[in-house]
Every structure is written in C-alpha cells, then in structure tokens.
Amino acid sequence: MSLLEDVARRDNWRCWVCDEPVDANMSVNDARGPSVDSRTADKKAKVAERLAHRACNSRKGAVKVTIAWPDRLRVVEPAPLITVAERLERKGGRELVARCPSKKDAQEAADWLVDRFSRLVPGLPVTASVEAGGGQFLVALATGRR
C-alpha cells in the first residue's frame, strides 16, 4: 500500500485544507486529485502527513494554510483555526474562538467547530461551549488536558 493510500484512508478521503471529499479515482495530476501534504511548516504536528486536493496543497505552498470559516455561520472576529489547533494540540486547555450575536448562531458555530476539528486534528478530542457575556455569545473550544 502506498503512502497516499494510507494517509487517504486515515483521513477518510477528505482534504484537510478545504474539508471537501477527495475522489480516489481522480488523477493525482488533476487539481481535485489526491496528494499528500507533508505539513513541513509545523514540525511539531503529531500527524506529519495529511490528505489534500492537489490544488489545495499547491495553493498553500510553503505558506501557512488558513482554514476558512463557512459563510453561513454568523461569527464576529473568528480565530485563525490552524493557530488554535496547534495551541490546543501542544498545550491543551481552552480557547475563545468567536463571538456571535445570538445563542443559536453560537451553537451552530460550536457544533461546526467540533465536527471540523475531528478531521482537522484527528485524535484530539475537543468540546465546544457557548457562554453569554456583554450582550453577545462567546464560543470556546477546550481539550481535556490542561
């Protein structure tokens, strides 16, 4: 079995950058085809290789990748998710990641974050909480480690 197949199976054939499915039958030379991202920018990452679309991998190049928050979520000042993931993976604890105008908006963001982090940082169990404060709702991510 090749490295690509091993990494792809572990990542459930989803691109770690855009979180969209990767077609196993697509040519590795196609922009939407599978490639292995070695994540060389983060030497301390517990998972050294991740599955990415060829275009997602090429587009990020040697620059640190940015994980986009979905436009459908109503969040204010969303935190950069790669930075949050790296800190939680390294130190554990708790991080405030966004402010939302309503409790419903905050809960939707919290649910999306837990789902997204299950693929962004496999093996790092995170929980999300919603807290009221100052007429807004804060979304926090936490790990069991401190």
Summary of the structure (lengths in Angstrom):
residues: 146
radius of gyration: 16.2
end to end distance: 37.9
largest distance: 54.3
contacts: 413
relative contact order: 0.15
helix: 30%
strand: 23%
